[in-house]
């Protein structure tokens, strides 16, 4: 197994931080040229991408073209749906992406790695959990499909703008130390369950934590940190490493 690339919570938008999408696509292209074998996307890659609509591929053509290239090269792409990008199973599966609304286990050599977005970590956040259950419900999926395309697309873009503002507000919320501790305890519970590594997003709190052969990684967010990803070569080092994403390439 050679290099694995990990991204989370980019919150890409054509109207806010528009340069980030081009930077992301360029980075994916560079990583593919470096023979990166797996790409793990841990949710909220876009501010709004909801529903299995080809409209999204038309709105983000270079990104979806790059997904096709990864598939054609026989490289694995994993996408854990977040709270800003879901109902994508049909759209992504036809492009060879392994997609889940909950979590995915990847076996890397003998290491079991737990991948999730992280929005199910805080079980005390009842308001969010109820909202998540509602937005993921079959009835919402059905209604989305029935709204005329031209109207649906416009509404989704407007909603994406509002969610973008909410994400920036979340990054300023108090109680981040307690939230970081909660996520670390959750990761350790997965270690106890037999996983070697845990990769999460959602909290927007960057964490690279290693204990013995076990690790927990959270990449923070491109909203409140500079663009970044993690790279992991499990044959060379135990824990994924942070890399800054810049136009001139990746740097530690």
GIVEN-V616578 format. One line per field, one symbol per residue. ss: DSSP state (@ for helix, = for strand, . for the rest). A space follows every 50 residues. Layout:
# GIVEN-V616578
ss: ???
This chain:
# GIVEN-V616578
ss: ...====....=......@@@@@@@@@@@@@@@....====....=..== ...@@@@@@.@@@@@@@@@@@@...=====....==..@@@@@....=== ..======..======.........@@@@@@@@@@..@@@@@@@@@..@@ @@@@@@@@@@@@@@@@@@@@.....@@@@@@@@@@@@@@@@@....==== .....======..======........=====........======..== =.
